[in-house]
Amino acid sequence: MKVAALIPARYASTRLPAKLIQDLEGKSVIQRTYLSTKQTGVFDEVWVVTDHEEIQKQIEAIGGKVFFSKKSHESGSDRIAETLTEVEADLVVNVQGDEPFQDAKSLRDLVNVFEDKSVQVASLYATISEGEAANPNAVKVVLDQHSDALYFSRSPIPYNRENIPGLTYKRHIGIYGYRREMLQSFTSWPKGNLEQLEMLEQLRLLEHGIKIRMVESLYQSIAIDTKEDLEIAREYLRKTI
């Protein structure tokens, strides 16, 4: 099975303009993401999928593969689906471009669940506290007994009716693995009602009856959305380089 990592890299960003090309101790955010993804050794190929010449130039400068989007896209999944005209892979993993430090174990665990032929889509989650779960920017997921997602929400789920102390929640991590044909199908479907209400594209899969196998990750990633996040990432690199 040939496995490719595809990193959607849109230039525009709201809270931190042009965040993917910001300097991160000598390399840009997107360069760090590409290199750390490649260095995991999990993938046969790693591609950056972008809509901007500066990002293309930066990745090509470090010898990376770039697919330049010919269409405008609403989501990262739509963007990476376009690459399937050029990228030959049986399994595609969508890696977030603004997370410059990728974890090899989490990505390997994600890929390994596809040894089960019934799995069409998989993703990651991490355990968080009840206080963290109150944040609507932290997407929560609840699972069935087979570790398949029952539902995703910006609300704290499950609801703690009896006020059980010390309850933990599962935060969804937005890294997805898709079988090639499933990604092509998924991105051709119209948005469902739940997706439009919660603004979570993975709900489109659940509304179509597609199971999403969830894999626990113990890794605390750094996602860069603000100047403060960028400084945290810089400080992390200063301590590790």
CORBELUR-V843281 format. One line per field, one symbol per residue. phi: phi as a letter, one per 30 degrees, with the letter a starting at -180 (. if undefined). burial: b if it has 16 or more other C-alpha atoms within 10 Angstrom, else e. Layout:
phi=???
burial=???
//
This chain:
phi=.dcbcccdbdddaddbehddcddbhjbdedddddddddddidcdbbbccbcbdddedddddcidcbccdcbdbdbddddddddddbdcadbccdcddccdbdcddddddddddddddddcbbacbbdbdddddddddcdcbcccdcicddacadddbddddchddidcbccdcdcbcbdedddddedcdddcddedddhbdddddddciddcdcbdbcdcdcccbbdddddddddddedcd
burial=eebbbbbbbbbeeeebeebbbbebeeebbbbbbbbbbbeeebbebbbbbbbeeebbebbeeeebbbbbbeeeeeebbbbbbbbeeebebebbbbbbbbbbbbbbebbebbbebbeeeebbbbbbbbbbebeebbeeebbbbbeeeeebbebbbbbbbeeeeeeeeeeebbbbbebbbbbbebbbebbeeebeebbeeeeebbbbbbeeebbbbbbbbeeeebbbbeeeebeebeeeeeeee
//
